Structures are given as structure tokens and as C-alpha cells.
Amino acid sequence: MLKKLGSVLLGLCMLTMLLVPAFAVGDISATVDTTLADGTLTVKVQIPAKTDLATLETNLRYDAEKLTFSNVEYGVGDMNTYNADTAGQVKLYMVWSNSQQDAATLVTVTFKVKEGAQGSTALSFTDTAATDSTDAKLPLVIGSSTAGSTNAVQVQLTEAPQGGETTAPHANTDENNPSTAGKYAAVGSAAFVVAVAAVAISVAVKRKKDEI
């Protein structure tokens, strides 16, 4: 009886050892750093070295009752764009002609804290999709060690200064877009997909030439 019980326990232990890593193996974590100063909330997304990131899209969700979107600045990438036309979310898109291998700050997003906003607020990254240099899906997790997690980052707010920004998110224009984005910063996701395809084709052609 004891021998059979020991066998069962051993089997359960082995099963547990197999299941636990299954949720973490292969995940690549991008950290989220937040800074609150003078009524401005700065959100930076950073990745470690050797990520091999070639394309990325994600949706940064925020509380539009407490925050007003201000700006997006990209740190790396060859083609970038964003869409902040809908209050409460900023859609971010990035493409590399050569994948990102060095540790870097991918993007910096800034918000104004609305006058009277208090307590804490949640920032979450949803609908994240990434690929590597071989066009394979990259299991990138932003702001949390748990894939698919929401409300990944909690920020404690202080009351904004008198006269703080309270207007709705502005429409994208070339003058407030990062220089790397150029005319693509105001386009929709459909046009961006076309741009991604063009970059992918150019990369494939380059690889073919290198093989000859």
C-alpha cells in the first residue's frame, strides 16, 4: 500500500515539474517603467538584449477619466506609427528591417494627469503580437510575467496642478509625431499592414541576395 502511494506521489511530483515551466518557457518580458512628475505620467517600454524582435503591435489601455494622452516617441525601429484617436487606448505599431538585438527603450508614451484625479490608475497592454526575424511568432509579454495578464501596471496618482490638461486626446498630425514615423504616423492599421509586408519583402530579398 505504501509502495503504491509512493509511486502515485512520485508521479504527481513529476507531472508538476513538467507543467510549471510550460507557462514560462520561451516568454520574453518587456518591462514597463513609469514616472510621475509635474502632472505628467511617462511610460517607457523596455526590452532586454537578444530579443530578435522584428515586428510588434500592442494596445496600451488607460483610464481616460484620469489621464489625457499627450505624445508617443519611439526609441528604435525602422517604421513606426500609432493611433490614439480613441480615448482610453493608444495602439502602437513597430517594424524593423533588421531585428532588434540590443537592449533598448522601445517606446515612451506620455499622459497628462487630469485635474482632480486621485488614487491609483491601471495601465495594461492588450492584443500584443510580435514576430522575430524568421517571421515566427514571438511570445512577448509586456509589463507582466503572466501571458495575457491585464492591468499589468498600477500607478499611484497625485492631483494635477491647477489648469491641468482636461481635453480629449488629440488627433495625430505630422508635427506631433516622432521623426522616425514621418507620414505613416497618422495611418490606420490596414495601411500599416501593407507597410509591414513591404518591409518583409525587402528583408526577404536581401536574404536571397546574401545566399547567392
Secondary structure, DSSP 8 states (H G I E B T S, - for coil): -HHHHHHHHHHHHHHHHHHHHHTTTT-EEEEEEEEEETTEEEEEEEE-SS--EEEEEEEEE--TTTEEEEEEEESS-SEEEEE--STTEEEEEEEEEEEE-S-EEEEEEEEEE-TT--SEEEEEEEEEEEEETTS-B--EEES-SSTT-SS-EEEE-----TT---S------GGGS-TTTGGGGG--HHHHHHHHHHHHHHHHHHHHHHH-
